[in-house]
Amino acid sequence: MNTAEQSQQEDSWADVPFTIPKNLDRVEAIRTNVVSRTEMRVYSPLIRRWVDRDFYFVSERLFIRSRGLKTRTATGNALPGLVKDLKYATLGLQVDAEAYDGELNEAIFRKTRFDLILLLPMLSTLYRELQRADLAIAQLYMSEYNKQITYEQREAMLQPLHLALVAIKQHAMGIVPKTMAELAEELQIS
């Protein structure tokens, strides 16, 4: 096989076909004139799972919360802090990936492609941060594969990003995390 044929074959294997995330039908049912479409290529299992399972659920819920009379202000006040936490977690992953020289090997990490609908401007920020985090995570997986870090170290590095994504999802669902004082009172701990 010559190099041109080998390169073409590698390109055909590089991408997994488009994946249709859950809740796409719910997002497509929303009628708004502020819609953007983009293609997202995902390498890491964490981001792939989040985009597949949670992206459209969070999108729909944030859209509804940003339009509701009672929830509009709370969402407007909470989202900048949540996005800031996500950006900080992503930056931490990027620094860790650079520190361990985990270069992405596309032969090992096959891309999954998603065609995303962005209903809100904040979702474009979420999309960009997910892209950055995805690349850093894939590089950390390569660092683990090359025995530069352990599984436990990699998982510890991913924890802030995971918590930031959980916080965004909880906000979209309308869940307000309880403080330690509220938990102590609820459990009747003095």
C-alpha positions in Angstrom: 0.0 0.0 0.0 1.5 3.4 -1.0 1.6 6.4 1.3 -1.3 8.1 -0.4 -3.6 5.1 0.0 -2.5 4.7 3.6 -3.1 8.4 4.4 -6.6 8.1 2.8 -7.4 5.0 4.8 -6.2 6.6 8.0 -8.4 9.7 7.3 -11.4 7.5 6.8 -10.8 5.8 10.1 -10.1 9.1 11.9 -13.7 10.0 12.6 -16.5 8.0 14.0 -19.7 8.9 12.2 -21.9 11.7 13.5 -23.5 10.8 16.8 -26.9 12.1 17.7 -27.0 13.3 21.3 -29.9 12.7 23.6 -32.7 15.3 23.8 -31.9 16.7 20.3 -35.6 16.6 19.5 -36.4 18.8 22.5 -33.9 21.5 21.4 -35.1 21.4 17.8 -38.6 22.0 19.0 -37.5 25.4 20.5 -38.2 28.3 18.2 -35.8 31.2 18.5 -34.1 33.5 16.1 -30.7 33.3 18.0 -29.6 29.8 16.9 -26.1 28.8 15.8 -25.0 25.4 14.5 -21.5 24.0 14.7 -19.7 20.7 14.4 -17.8 19.5 17.5 -15.1 16.8 17.3 -14.5 15.0 20.6 -11.6 12.8 21.6 -12.0 12.1 25.3 -14.6 9.8 26.8 -15.6 12.3 29.6 -16.5 15.1 27.2 -18.0 12.6 24.7 -20.3 11.3 27.3 -21.2 14.8 28.6 -22.0 16.1 25.1 -24.0 12.9 24.2 -26.0 12.8 27.4 -26.1 16.2 29.0 -25.4 19.0 26.4 -28.9 19.3 25.0 -30.6 18.7 28.3 -28.6 21.5 29.8 -29.2 23.7 26.7 -32.9 23.3 26.9 -33.2 23.8 30.6 -30.9 26.9 30.5 -33.0 28.3 27.6 -36.2 27.8 29.6 -34.7 29.2 32.8 -33.4 32.3 30.9 -36.9 33.0 29.6 -38.9 32.5 32.8 -40.0 35.5 34.9 -39.0 33.9 38.2 -35.8 32.2 37.0 -34.3 34.8 34.6 -32.5 36.9 37.2 -31.2 33.9 39.1 -29.9 32.3 35.9 -28.3 35.6 34.8 -26.6 36.0 38.2 -25.4 32.4 38.5 -24.2 31.6 35.0 -21.1 33.9 34.9 -19.7 32.3 38.1 -20.4 28.8 36.8 -18.8 29.6 33.4 -15.8 31.1 35.3 -15.4 27.9 37.3 -15.5 25.9 34.0 -12.9 28.1 32.4 -10.7 27.8 35.5 -11.0 24.0 35.5 -10.2 23.9 31.7 -7.2 26.1 32.2 -5.9 23.8 34.9 -6.3 20.8 32.6 -4.4 22.6 29.8 -1.6 23.5 32.2 -1.4 19.9 33.4 -1.4 18.5 29.9 1.5 20.8 28.9 3.4 19.9 32.0 3.3 16.2 31.2 3.9 16.6 27.4 0.9 14.4 26.5 0.8 14.8 22.8 -2.4 13.7 21.1 -2.1 10.5 19.1 -5.0 10.5 16.7 -4.4 6.8 15.9 -5.4 5.9 19.4 -8.1 8.5 20.0 -10.7 8.4 17.3 -12.9 11.5 17.1 -16.6 11.4 17.5 -18.4 14.2 15.6 -21.5 16.0 16.9 -23.6 18.5 15.1 -24.5 21.0 17.8 -27.3 23.5 18.0 -26.4 26.5 20.3 -29.5 28.3 21.5 -27.9 30.9 23.8 -24.7 32.9 23.5 -23.6 31.3 26.8 -23.7 27.9 25.1 -21.1 29.0 22.6 -18.8 29.7 25.6 -19.7 26.3 27.0 -18.9 24.7 23.6 -15.5 26.4 23.4 -14.5 25.4 26.9 -15.6 21.8 26.2 -13.4 21.8 23.1 -10.4 23.0 25.1 -11.0 20.6 27.9 -11.4 17.7 25.5 -8.0 18.2 23.9 -6.4 18.6 27.3 -8.1 15.4 28.6 -7.0 13.5 25.6 -3.4 14.7 26.1 -3.6 13.6 29.8 -4.8 10.2 28.7 -1.7 10.0 26.4 0.5 11.0 29.4 -1.1 8.1 31.3 -0.6 5.8 28.4 3.1 6.8 28.2 3.4 6.1 32.0 4.2 9.7 32.9 1.2 9.9 35.2 -1.0 7.3 36.9 -4.7 6.7 36.6 -5.3 8.2 40.0 -3.3 11.3 39.1 -5.3 11.8 35.9 -8.6 11.3 37.7 -7.6 13.9 40.3 -6.7 16.4 37.5 -10.1 15.8 35.9 -12.1 16.3 39.2 -12.4 20.2 39.0 -13.8 20.0 35.4 -16.2 17.3 36.4 -17.4 19.3 39.4 -17.8 22.4 37.2 -19.9 20.5 34.7 -22.1 19.0 37.5 -22.6 22.5 38.9 -23.8 23.8 35.5 -26.2 20.8 35.1 -27.5 21.3 38.6 -28.2 25.0 38.0 -30.0 24.1 34.7 -32.1 21.6 36.7 -32.9 24.3 39.3 -31.0 22.5 42.1 -29.5 24.9 44.6 -26.6 23.2 46.5 -27.1 23.3 50.3 -24.6 24.9 52.5 -22.9 23.0 55.3 -25.1 24.8 57.8 -28.3 23.8 56.0 -27.1 20.2 55.8 -26.3 20.1 59.5 -29.7 21.6 60.4 -31.4 19.1 58.1 -29.5 16.2 59.7 -30.0 17.7 63.1 -26.3 17.9 63.8 -25.3 20.5 66.3 
